[in-house]
Amino acid sequence: MDKLTPRQSFTTVTDLVLPSETNPLNNLFGGELLARMDRAASIAARRHCRRIVVTASVNHVAFNRSVPLGSVVTIEAQVSRAFKSSMEVYMDVWIEDRESGDRAKANEAIYSFVAVDDTGRPVTIPPIHPETEVEKERYDAALRRKQLSLVLAGKMKAKDATELAALFE
């Protein structure tokens, strides 16, 4: 199986925040943003493996800035690391100023997906070869996040989480 680059899964979803999608403060509902991110991430995951993908977990979401009514929201997603059948998708959320057009990073998130066949059974996916410094940082951090998740779920012993242990040496 050939290695793919994160760029090959890169997905951009741009949309407008409408009144029906906002809370009483006229900001985008958090749940609406989560759904938009899930759609963008699933497209990136599918582009990576060309298989059916299912959301396995929402590993991290940072709501750093509110997203006001009328904003143009752009979600950029790409696979940061691929494991046997699962992959991590890292997303950056940008908002565009309505008057100046300037973009500012509003939020970020990390979702995990599993590639499956038509019967829902996990399938092997291609590995990732990061190219840029940011891609390499996200790639390395993905293994630490996976090990932490496995330790917390009781599926891995802490002593076997070598990437985590290396942080404390």
C-alpha positions in Angstrom: 0.0 0.0 0.0 1.5 3.3 -1.0 1.9 6.1 1.5 -0.2 9.2 1.0 0.4 12.7 2.1 -1.9 14.7 4.4 -2.4 17.1 1.5 -4.0 14.4 -0.5 -6.9 14.4 2.0 -7.1 18.1 2.4 -10.8 19.3 2.4 -12.2 22.8 2.7 -15.8 23.4 3.5 -17.1 27.0 3.5 -20.5 28.1 4.6 -22.5 31.1 6.0 -23.9 31.3 9.5 -27.7 31.8 9.2 -30.2 33.0 11.9 -31.7 29.5 12.4 -28.2 28.2 13.4 -27.5 30.7 16.2 -28.0 31.0 19.9 -29.7 33.9 21.8 -26.3 35.8 21.5 -26.5 35.5 17.7 -23.5 33.2 17.6 -23.3 29.8 15.9 -24.5 26.9 18.0 -21.6 24.7 19.2 -23.4 21.6 18.1 -23.9 23.1 14.6 -20.2 23.7 14.3 -19.5 20.1 15.5 -21.8 18.7 12.8 -20.1 20.9 10.1 -16.6 19.7 11.4 -17.8 16.0 11.3 -18.9 16.4 7.7 -15.6 18.1 6.7 -13.5 15.5 8.6 -15.4 12.6 7.1 -14.7 13.9 3.6 -11.0 14.2 4.4 -11.0 10.6 5.9 -12.8 9.2 2.8 -10.4 11.0 0.5 -7.5 9.3 2.3 -8.7 5.7 2.2 -11.4 5.8 -0.5 -13.6 3.6 1.8 -16.7 4.1 3.9 -15.6 5.9 7.1 -17.4 6.2 10.4 -16.7 8.7 13.2 -15.0 6.8 16.1 -14.5 9.7 18.4 -14.3 13.5 18.9 -10.9 13.7 20.6 -10.5 17.4 21.0 -12.5 20.5 20.3 -11.5 24.1 21.2 -14.1 26.8 21.0 -11.7 29.7 21.2 -13.8 32.3 19.5 -17.5 32.7 18.9 -18.7 32.6 15.3 -21.2 35.5 14.8 -24.4 35.5 12.7 -23.5 36.3 9.1 -19.9 35.1 9.3 -18.3 33.1 6.6 -16.9 29.9 8.2 -14.2 27.8 6.6 -13.2 24.4 7.9 -9.9 23.0 6.7 -9.5 19.3 7.4 -6.8 16.7 6.6 -5.7 13.4 7.9 -2.8 13.8 10.3 -2.0 10.2 10.9 -3.3 6.8 9.7 -3.1 3.7 11.8 -4.2 0.2 10.8 -7.8 1.0 10.0 -8.3 4.2 11.9 -7.1 7.7 11.2 -6.9 11.0 12.9 -8.3 14.1 11.2 -7.1 17.5 12.3 -9.2 20.6 11.6 -8.8 24.3 11.7 -11.8 26.6 11.7 -11.5 30.1 10.3 -14.0 33.0 10.3 -13.9 35.8 7.8 -14.6 39.3 8.8 -17.7 40.5 7.0 -16.3 44.0 6.2 -12.5 43.5 5.7 -12.5 39.9 4.5 -9.6 39.2 6.9 -9.5 35.6 8.2 -8.9 34.6 11.8 -8.6 31.2 13.4 -11.6 30.6 15.6 -11.5 27.0 16.6 -9.7 23.7 16.0 -10.7 20.0 16.5 -9.4 16.5 16.2 -11.7 13.6 15.2 -11.0 9.9 14.7 -12.5 7.8 12.0 -12.4 4.1 11.1 -12.5 2.8 7.5 -15.0 0.0 7.1 -16.2 -2.3 4.3 -19.8 -2.7 3.2 -20.6 -4.9 6.2 -19.1 -2.4 8.7 -15.9 -4.4 9.4 -12.7 -2.4 9.7 -10.3 -2.4 6.7 -6.6 -1.6 6.4 -5.9 1.9 5.1 -2.8 3.5 3.5 -0.2 5.0 5.8 0.6 8.8 5.9 3.8 10.5 5.0 3.9 14.0 6.5 5.8 16.6 4.5 5.6 20.0 6.2 6.8 20.8 9.7 3.2 21.3 10.9 2.2 17.9 9.3 5.2 16.2 11.1 4.2 17.8 14.4 0.6 16.7 14.1 1.7 13.2 12.9 4.0 12.7 15.9 1.4 14.1 18.4 -1.3 11.8 16.9 0.5 8.7 18.3 0.7 10.2 21.7 -3.0 11.1 21.7 -3.8 7.5 20.5 -1.7 6.0 23.3 -3.3 8.3 25.9 -6.7 7.3 24.7 -5.9 3.6 24.9 -4.4 3.9 28.4 -7.5 5.9 29.6 -9.8 3.3 28.1 -7.9 0.4 29.8 -6.8 -1.0 26.4 -3.1 -0.3 26.9 -0.9 -0.4 30.0 0.7 2.9 30.9 4.1 1.2 30.8 3.6 0.2 27.2 2.8 3.8 26.1 6.3 4.5 25.0 5.5 7.8 23.2 3.9 9.1 26.4 6.8 8.0 28.6 9.2 9.8 26.3 7.6 13.1 27.2 8.6 12.7 30.8 12.2 11.5 30.3 
